[in-house]
Amino acid sequence: LFALMLGIGETCFLAEAVRIGAGPWAISLLTAVPLLCGGIGAVGVLRLLRLHPQRRFWVVLCALGQVLVFAALAAAVMTGNDRVPLVLALLCAYHTCGQAAGTAWSSWYGDVVPRELRGRYFAGRNRIVHVATFASVLGAGWP
């Protein structure tokens, strides 16, 4: 599902920026600033995990945050209110939640998969994820 989200959703963010008339400067901001916010989200969740070490709670909360941000972006597009500042703010929130969820999830599944199986398991998992991401990018861009 992550691969589908990436291929169908996240790869279309810059296309949306171009569609609403973002110039090179705005596209640069829409590319860099959300990734910076995502890095802050990843570090921030580590601090939150110290206070409340329930990884499942943080994964679900952050994933829910991503869903809500995605819904807000879709609503903005459908109502014609998708302007660069709003899209930038939503992408920042989206990446913050996404990286925070990824950090908590990585910590959690590292505990779930026994150490002796991790290499083989994650190598196989990554193959599937990359093929699914590629297929979803092609599918999302298909006329």
CYANA upper distance limits for C-alpha pairs under 8 A (distance plus 0.5 A):
  1 LEU  CA      5 MET  CA      6.62
  2 PHE  CA      6 LEU  CA      6.62
  2 PHE  CA    129 VAL  CA      8.17
  3 ALA  CA      7 GLY  CA      6.54
  3 ALA  CA    129 VAL  CA      6.00
  3 ALA  CA    130 HIS  CA      7.56
  3 ALA  CA    132 ALA  CA      6.11
  3 ALA  CA    133 THR  CA      4.91
  3 ALA  CA    136 SER  CA      7.83
  4 LEU  CA      8 ILE  CA      6.23
  4 LEU  CA      9 GLY  CA      8.20
  4 LEU  CA    132 ALA  CA      7.08
  4 LEU  CA    133 THR  CA      6.35
  4 LEU  CA    136 SER  CA      6.01
  5 MET  CA      9 GLY  CA      5.76
  5 MET  CA     10 GLU  CA      7.26
  6 LEU  CA     10 GLU  CA      5.38
  6 LEU  CA     11 THR  CA      6.83
  6 LEU  CA    133 THR  CA      7.03
  6 LEU  CA    136 SER  CA      8.44
  6 LEU  CA    137 VAL  CA      8.45
  7 GLY  CA     11 THR  CA      6.20
  7 GLY  CA    133 THR  CA      5.60
  7 GLY  CA    134 PHE  CA      7.35
  7 GLY  CA    135 ALA  CA      8.11
  7 GLY  CA    136 SER  CA      5.17
  7 GLY  CA    137 VAL  CA      4.74
  7 GLY  CA    138 LEU  CA      8.40
  7 GLY  CA    140 ALA  CA      7.50
  8 ILE  CA     12 CYS  CA      7.35
  8 ILE  CA    136 SER  CA      6.23
  8 ILE  CA    137 VAL  CA      6.39
  8 ILE  CA    139 GLY  CA      8.14
  8 ILE  CA    140 ALA  CA      5.69
  9 GLY  CA     13 PHE  CA      7.51
 11 THR  CA     15 ALA  CA      8.26
 11 THR  CA    137 VAL  CA      7.69
 12 CYS  CA     16 GLU  CA      6.68
 13 PHE  CA     17 ALA  CA      6.91
 14 LEU  CA     18 VAL  CA      6.78
 14 LEU  CA     27 ILE  CA      7.55
 14 LEU  CA     30 LEU  CA      7.96
 14 LEU  CA     31 THR  CA      8.15
 15 ALA  CA     19 ARG  CA      6.63
 16 GLU  CA     20 ILE  CA      6.82
 17 ALA  CA     21 GLY  CA      6.97
 17 ALA  CA     22 ALA  CA      5.83
 17 ALA  CA     27 ILE  CA      7.27
 17 ALA  CA     30 LEU  CA      8.35
 17 ALA  CA     84 VAL  CA      7.47
 17 ALA  CA     87 VAL  CA      8.30
 18 VAL  CA     22 ALA  CA      5.71
 18 VAL  CA     23 GLY  CA      7.85
 18 VAL  CA     27 ILE  CA      8.24
 20 ILE  CA     82 ASP  CA      7.66
 20 ILE  CA     83 ARG  CA      7.27
 20 ILE  CA     84 VAL  CA      7.99
 22 ALA  CA     26 ALA  CA      5.99
 22 ALA  CA     27 ILE  CA      6.61
 22 ALA  CA     84 VAL  CA      7.17
 23 GLY  CA     27 ILE  CA      6.60
 24 PRO  CA     28 SER  CA      6.57
 25 TRP  CA     29 LEU  CA      6.88
 26 ALA  CA     30 LEU  CA      6.53
 26 ALA  CA     84 VAL  CA      7.71
 27 ILE  CA     31 THR  CA      6.55
 28 SER  CA     32 ALA  CA      6.63
 29 LEU  CA     33 VAL  CA      5.98
 29 LEU  CA     34 PRO  CA      8.48
 29 LEU  CA     88 LEU  CA      8.19
 30 LEU  CA     34 PRO  CA      7.03
 30 LEU  CA     87 VAL  CA      8.48
 30 LEU  CA     88 LEU  CA      6.17
 30 LEU  CA     91 LEU  CA      8.05
 31 THR  CA     35 LEU  CA      7.47
 32 ALA  CA     36 LEU  CA      6.85
 33 VAL  CA     37 CYS  CA      6.74
 33 VAL  CA     88 LEU  CA      8.44
 33 VAL  CA     92 CYS  CA      7.30
 34 PRO  CA     38 GLY  CA      6.57
 34 PRO  CA     88 LEU  CA      7.80
 34 PRO  CA     91 LEU  CA      6.17
 34 PRO  CA     92 CYS  CA      4.60
 34 PRO  CA     93 ALA  CA      8.06
 34 PRO  CA     94 TYR  CA      8.32
 34 PRO  CA     95 HIS  CA      6.26
 34 PRO  CA     96 THR  CA      7.88
 35 LEU  CA     39 GLY  CA      6.81
 35 LEU  CA     92 CYS  CA      7.93
 35 LEU  CA     95 HIS  CA      6.94
 35 LEU  CA     96 THR  CA      8.48
 36 LEU  CA     40 ILE  CA      6.92
 37 CYS  CA     41 GLY  CA      6.65
 37 CYS  CA     92 CYS  CA      6.18
 37 CYS  CA     93 ALA  CA      8.05
 37 CYS  CA     95 HIS  CA      6.99
 37 CYS  CA     96 THR  CA      5.76
 38 GLY  CA     42 ALA  CA      6.75
 38 GLY  CA     92 CYS  CA      7.63
 38 GLY  CA     95 HIS  CA      5.08
 38 GLY  CA     96 THR  CA      4.46
 38 GLY  CA     97 CYS  CA      7.65
 38 GLY  CA     98 GLY  CA      7.43
 38 GLY  CA     99 GLN  CA      5.60
 38 GLY  CA    100 ALA  CA      7.70
 39 GLY  CA     43 VAL  CA      6.89
 39 GLY  CA     96 THR  CA      7.64
 39 GLY  CA     99 GLN  CA      7.19
 40 ILE  CA     44 GLY  CA      6.36
 40 ILE  CA     96 THR  CA      7.36
 41 GLY  CA     45 VAL  CA      6.58
 41 GLY  CA     95 HIS  CA      8.24
 41 GLY  CA     96 THR  CA      4.98
 41 GLY  CA     97 CYS  CA      6.94
 41 GLY  CA     98 GLY  CA      8.41
 41 GLY  CA     99 GLN  CA      6.32
 41 GLY  CA    100 ALA  CA      5.32
 42 ALA  CA     46 LEU  CA      7.25
 42 ALA  CA     96 THR  CA      7.75
 42 ALA  CA     99 GLN  CA      5.56
 42 ALA  CA    100 ALA  CA      4.81
 42 ALA  CA    101 ALA  CA      8.23
 42 ALA  CA    102 GLY  CA      8.08
 42 ALA  CA    103 THR  CA      6.23
 43 VAL  CA     47 ARG  CA      7.38
 43 VAL  CA    100 ALA  CA      8.00
 44 GLY  CA     48 LEU  CA      6.88
 44 GLY  CA    100 ALA  CA      7.74
 45 VAL  CA     49 LEU  CA      6.42
 45 VAL  CA     58 TRP  CA      8.21
 45 VAL  CA    100 ALA  CA      5.92
 45 VAL  CA    101 ALA  CA      8.48
 45 VAL  CA    103 THR  CA      7.81
 45 VAL  CA    104 ALA  CA      7.54
 46 LEU  CA     50 ARG  CA      7.10
 46 LEU  CA    103 THR  CA      8.16
 46 LEU  CA    104 ALA  CA      8.09
 47 ARG  CA     51 LEU  CA      7.31
 48 LEU  CA     52 HIS  CA      6.52
 48 LEU  CA     53 PRO  CA      8.01
 49 LEU  CA     53 PRO  CA      4.88
 49 LEU  CA     54 GLN  CA      7.40
 49 LEU  CA     55 ARG  CA      7.46
 49 LEU  CA     58 TRP  CA      8.36
 49 LEU  CA    104 ALA  CA      8.37
 54 GLN  CA     58 TRP  CA      7.41
 55 ARG  CA     59 VAL  CA      6.65
 55 ARG  CA    104 ALA  CA      6.10
 55 ARG  CA    105 TRP  CA      7.50
 55 ARG  CA    107 SER  CA      8.15
 55 ARG  CA    108 TRP  CA      6.57
 56 ARG  CA     60 VAL  CA      6.59
 56 ARG  CA    104 ALA  CA      8.25
 56 ARG  CA    105 TRP  CA      8.14
 56 ARG  CA    108 TRP  CA      7.97
 57 PHE  CA     61 LEU  CA      6.51
 58 TRP  CA     62 CYS  CA      6.38
 58 TRP  CA    100 ALA  CA      8.40
 58 TRP  CA    101 ALA  CA      7.04
 58 TRP  CA    104 ALA  CA      7.02
 59 VAL  CA     63 ALA  CA      6.49
 59 VAL  CA    100 ALA  CA      8.17
 59 VAL  CA    101 ALA  CA      5.13
 59 VAL  CA    102 GLY  CA      7.94
 59 VAL  CA    104 ALA  CA      6.36
 59 VAL  CA    105 TRP  CA      6.47
 60 VAL  CA     64 LEU  CA      6.47
 60 VAL  CA    101 ALA  CA      8.07
 61 LEU  CA     65 GLY  CA      6.71
 61 LEU  CA    101 ALA  CA      8.45
 62 CYS  CA     66 GLN  CA      6.83
 62 CYS  CA     97 CYS  CA      5.30
 62 CYS  CA     98 GLY  CA      7.08
 62 CYS  CA    100 ALA  CA      7.06
 62 CYS  CA    101 ALA  CA      5.66
 63 ALA  CA     67 VAL  CA      6.84
 63 ALA  CA     97 CYS  CA      7.18
 63 ALA  CA     98 GLY  CA      7.20
 63 ALA  CA    101 ALA  CA      6.69
 64 LEU  CA     68 LEU  CA      6.73
 65 GLY  CA     69 VAL  CA      6.68
 65 GLY  CA     94 TYR  CA      7.81
 65 GLY  CA     97 CYS  CA      6.55
 66 GLN  CA     70 PHE  CA      6.51
 66 GLN  CA     93 ALA  CA      8.11
 66 GLN  CA     94 TYR  CA      5.64
 66 GLN  CA     95 HIS  CA      8.37
 66 GLN  CA     97 CYS  CA      6.31
 66 GLN  CA     98 GLY  CA      6.90
 67 VAL  CA     71 ALA  CA      6.60
 68 LEU  CA     72 ALA  CA      6.66
 69 VAL  CA     73 LEU  CA      6.66
 69 VAL  CA     90 LEU  CA      6.58
 69 VAL  CA     91 LEU  CA      8.40
 69 VAL  CA     93 ALA  CA      7.41
 69 VAL  CA     94 TYR  CA      6.39
 70 PHE  CA     74 ALA  CA      6.66
 70 PHE  CA     90 LEU  CA      8.44
 70 PHE  CA     94 TYR  CA      7.78
 71 ALA  CA     75 ALA  CA      6.59
 72 ALA  CA     76 ALA  CA      6.63
 72 ALA  CA     90 LEU  CA      8.26
 73 LEU  CA     77 VAL  CA      6.72
 73 LEU  CA     82 ASP  CA      7.95
 73 LEU  CA     87 VAL  CA      7.53
 73 LEU  CA     90 LEU  CA      7.27
 74 ALA  CA     78 MET  CA      6.64
 75 ALA  CA     79 THR  CA      6.57
 76 ALA  CA     80 GLY  CA      6.42
 76 ALA  CA     81 ASN  CA      5.27
 76 ALA  CA     82 ASP  CA      5.42
 77 VAL  CA     81 ASN  CA      6.71
 77 VAL  CA     82 ASP  CA      5.71
 82 ASP  CA     86 LEU  CA      6.93
 82 ASP  CA     87 VAL  CA      6.77
 83 ARG  CA     87 VAL  CA      6.59
 84 VAL  CA     88 LEU  CA      6.44
 85 PRO  CA     89 ALA  CA      6.70
 86 LEU  CA     90 LEU  CA      6.63
 87 VAL  CA     91 LEU  CA      6.49
 88 LEU  CA     92 CYS  CA      6.61
 89 ALA  CA     93 ALA  CA      6.81
 90 LEU  CA     94 TYR  CA      6.49
 91 LEU  CA     95 HIS  CA      6.54
 92 CYS  CA     96 THR  CA      6.53
 93 ALA  CA     97 CYS  CA      6.65
 94 TYR  CA     98 GLY  CA      6.50
 95 HIS  CA     99 GLN  CA      6.40
 96 THR  CA    100 ALA  CA      6.61
 97 CYS  CA    101 ALA  CA      6.51
 98 GLY  CA    102 GLY  CA      6.59
 99 GLN  CA    103 THR  CA      6.61
100 ALA  CA    104 ALA  CA      6.82
101 ALA  CA    105 TRP  CA      6.39
102 GLY  CA    106 SER  CA      6.43
103 THR  CA    107 SER  CA      6.86
104 ALA  CA    108 TRP  CA      6.67
105 TRP  CA    109 TYR  CA      6.54
106 SER  CA    110 GLY  CA      6.51
107 SER  CA    111 ASP  CA      7.27
108 TRP  CA    112 VAL  CA      7.05
109 TYR  CA    113 VAL  CA      6.60
110 GLY  CA    114 PRO  CA      8.27
110 GLY  CA    115 ARG  CA      8.49
110 GLY  CA    118 ARG  CA      8.33
113 VAL  CA    117 LEU  CA      7.16
113 VAL  CA    118 ARG  CA      6.47
114 PRO  CA    118 ARG  CA      6.77
117 LEU  CA    121 TYR  CA      6.36
118 ARG  CA    122 PHE  CA      6.32
119 GLY  CA    123 ALA  CA      6.50
120 ARG  CA    124 GLY  CA      6.73
121 TYR  CA    125 ARG  CA      6.59
122 PHE  CA    126 ASN  CA      6.35
123 ALA  CA    127 ARG  CA      6.86
124 GLY  CA    128 ILE  CA      7.00
125 ARG  CA    129 VAL  CA      6.69
126 ASN  CA    130 HIS  CA      6.54
127 ARG  CA    131 VAL  CA      6.75
128 ILE  CA    132 ALA  CA      6.53
129 VAL  CA    133 THR  CA      6.49
130 HIS  CA    134 PHE  CA      6.64
131 VAL  CA    135 ALA  CA      6.65
132 ALA  CA    136 SER  CA      6.52
133 THR  CA    137 VAL  CA      6.66
134 PHE  CA    138 LEU  CA      6.83
135 ALA  CA    139 GLY  CA      6.52
136 SER  CA    140 ALA  CA      6.36
137 VAL  CA    141 GLY  CA      6.72
138 LEU  CA    142 TRP  CA      6.58
